[in-house]
Amino acid sequence: MLASNFNLWNTCLKIMRDRSYSLSIQGELDEDGCWPNDALWLAEKNGFVFKADNPIELLGLVGIYEHAQPDEDVPYWWHEDCPDIKSELMRKAFPD
């Protein structure tokens, strides 16, 4: 089993770097000069910018981009016209 955990972060970052994404972090050091816990992780490629709270989420956003393969950064380029799968799964997991 594989589960979301910070020990996957470097693997996620390596995958994105191997796929030629430019990676960076935004945030402020805390009052003790330590790295921030609330940093924003960024990946950029072909004029598209992806922002997330951690590298696992960032890789997920990059995966959506690679799935959709948009030509330009227009509003809602990521939207899939499909059934409401989230609600379907919630009803299945928590029936009335």
Backbone torsions as a table, in degrees:
resi	resn	phi	psi	omega
1	MET	NA	143.7	175.1
2	LEU	-119.9	130.1	-178.9
3	ALA	-131.0	154.9	179.7
4	SER	-63.3	122.7	-179.9
5	ASN	-159.1	152.2	-177.7
6	PHE	-61.6	-19.7	179.6
7	ASN	-72.4	-4.6	174.5
8	LEU	-93.5	-10.7	-172.3
9	TRP	-55.6	-48.4	-176.7
10	ASN	-64.0	-37.5	177.1
11	THR	-62.0	-43.8	177.9
12	CYS	-60.9	-43.4	-180.0
13	LEU	-64.9	-40.1	178.4
14	LYS	-63.9	-42.2	178.3
15	ILE	-58.0	-47.2	-179.2
16	MET	-66.6	-41.1	177.7
17	ARG	-62.8	-42.2	178.2
18	ASP	-62.3	-26.1	178.5
19	ARG	-92.8	15.3	173.3
20	SER	70.3	28.2	172.8
21	TYR	-84.1	142.1	172.9
22	SER	-86.0	125.8	-174.9
23	LEU	-111.5	145.4	175.3
24	SER	-157.6	170.4	178.7
25	ILE	-131.0	139.7	173.6
26	GLN	-117.5	141.3	178.2
27	GLY	161.2	179.4	-179.5
28	GLU	-122.0	139.9	172.8
29	LEU	-60.1	147.6	178.7
30	ASP	-74.8	178.6	-174.4
31	GLU	-62.8	-20.8	177.0
32	ASP	-91.9	2.4	-179.8
33	GLY	82.1	13.5	179.2
34	CYS	-87.8	158.3	177.6
35	TRP	-57.5	144.2	-178.0
36	PRO	-71.8	143.7	174.3
37	ASN	-81.2	-18.7	-176.1
38	ASP	-111.1	33.9	179.5
39	ALA	-65.4	154.3	176.1
40	LEU	-105.8	125.5	-178.2
41	TRP	-95.6	133.5	-176.7
42	LEU	-126.3	144.1	171.3
43	ALA	-131.4	141.1	-179.9
44	GLU	-134.6	142.4	176.1
45	LYS	-165.4	135.7	175.1
46	ASN	53.5	35.2	178.7
47	GLY	82.7	0.4	177.6
48	PHE	-100.6	138.2	179.7
49	VAL	-120.6	133.3	-179.7
50	PHE	-120.6	134.1	-178.5
51	LYS	-129.6	137.7	-178.6
52	ALA	-151.9	166.3	179.5
53	ASP	-78.6	-18.6	178.5
54	ASN	-157.9	164.8	-177.2
55	PRO	-63.7	-27.3	178.0
56	ILE	-66.5	-47.2	176.8
57	GLU	-63.5	-38.6	-179.9
58	LEU	-61.5	-43.5	177.6
59	LEU	-63.6	-34.6	175.7
60	GLY	-63.0	-42.9	178.2
61	LEU	-64.8	-41.2	176.8
62	VAL	-62.3	-38.3	177.4
63	GLY	-61.9	-38.4	176.8
64	ILE	-63.8	-44.2	177.8
65	TYR	-59.5	-46.3	-178.2
66	GLU	-68.0	-29.4	176.1
67	HIS	-71.9	-46.5	-176.1
68	ALA	-75.4	-32.2	-177.8
69	GLN	47.9	56.8	-179.1
70	PRO	-69.9	150.5	177.5
71	ASP	-84.1	-29.3	-179.6
72	GLU	-148.2	159.5	-177.1
73	ASP	-84.8	80.3	177.9
74	VAL	-103.7	157.8	179.9
75	PRO	-54.7	136.0	175.4
76	TYR	59.8	31.7	176.9
77	TRP	-59.7	-22.5	-176.1
78	TRP	-85.7	-10.8	-173.5
79	HIS	-67.2	132.0	175.3
80	GLU	-107.6	125.2	175.6
81	ASP	-81.1	98.6	-174.7
82	CYS	-154.3	170.3	176.8
83	PRO	-61.0	161.4	179.8
84	ASP	-79.3	85.1	-175.5
85	ILE	-66.5	-37.8	179.2
86	LYS	-58.2	-47.9	179.1
87	SER	-64.8	-38.9	177.7
88	GLU	-58.8	-46.5	-180.0
89	LEU	-67.9	-37.2	178.0
90	MET	-64.9	-43.1	178.6
91	ARG	-63.8	-37.4	179.4
92	LYS	-68.0	-40.9	-177.9
93	ALA	-75.8	-32.2	-175.5
94	PHE	-130.8	70.3	-178.4
95	PRO	-67.3	155.5	179.6
96	ASP	-66.9	NA	NA
